[in-house]
């Protein structure tokens, strides 16, 4: 308990770069997200440091002057952790730790740490442990050099602290063992999916913290863990749901995020198989978030990477209850921005021209739920009829069913 309390008060600073591929506005979005990640991991952010550079410095990521500024600040303010918004190379990590003499984390390490906190089942823990070892393997020199002064906290959970004489071969053996273990579990899960029969499978997908688990609870009347933190759900949850007397399987999956570590994509392959093998995807979007369009693009990119981008889909824009709208004054001639475009105006944009059925709801207050349920029912019914073309009586019965 004492260790947990101490961990909650870990003070951190964030570091990010403005580059030709990432302007100041984009960096602010990423750092906002990084701060939420840090909060989820159990840290409070004291300050942000940014620098404009054409590309990251090969030795210390930021320039020497900025590195000195950060070093002076952390010494004067008792900062214990510096978190960088991009993945650092092993040499950058080593140089930064030597120069700043505090714990250095990058975005990947932070996400891995959150996954280590959130993993509840043996399967999820195995997936996270594999991802952590694959991340640590090229960084063994750094980690092993500083083991004596590691005191735990963010970025230090998971595989455990190994003796200094432990070499790469042993870590590789552990990785091989974990991969074999995951293969065995993958086979078991594949068998489970096959045993579900021909029932239509629907998967909830979306950016992390968009309300998928809350929506899962509302539709299936179950108690899936939901929390206003990133990656609240790691383990895939499958529930049998009946809408308008039409049964189907509904799956809640791990949330996606920008700059998702490649180690996690590979380790959570089986979890993503639930998305690959789904008949219908429900893409949940947090419309109250300023960057919801970027979130949509990030999810679509990952769906493309795993070969699930051509599946039938329903777009569900959630959290309309939290949508903020600041009405412009009549004499304000400045261009409209995200904050002063109303929900009704958003609905008339590209969203209404989407090739997918689209609905705007609140999973919390269940606003527009009847419309969403009817939409899901219609799409599931199409798949059901294509699978069982001779069940005409089902079609007639369900077509008249009130939702």
Helices and strands as residue ranges (DSSP letters): H 2-8, E 10-18, H 24-41, E 43-52, H 64-77, E 81-84, H 90-100, E 103-106, H 107-118, H 122-137, H 140-145, G 147-149, H 168-195, E 201-206, H 212-220, E 237-243, E 246-252, H 262-267, H 269-276, E 280-286, H 292-305, E 312-318, G 320-322, G 338-340, H 343-347, G 350-353, E 357-360, H 369-387, H 392-399
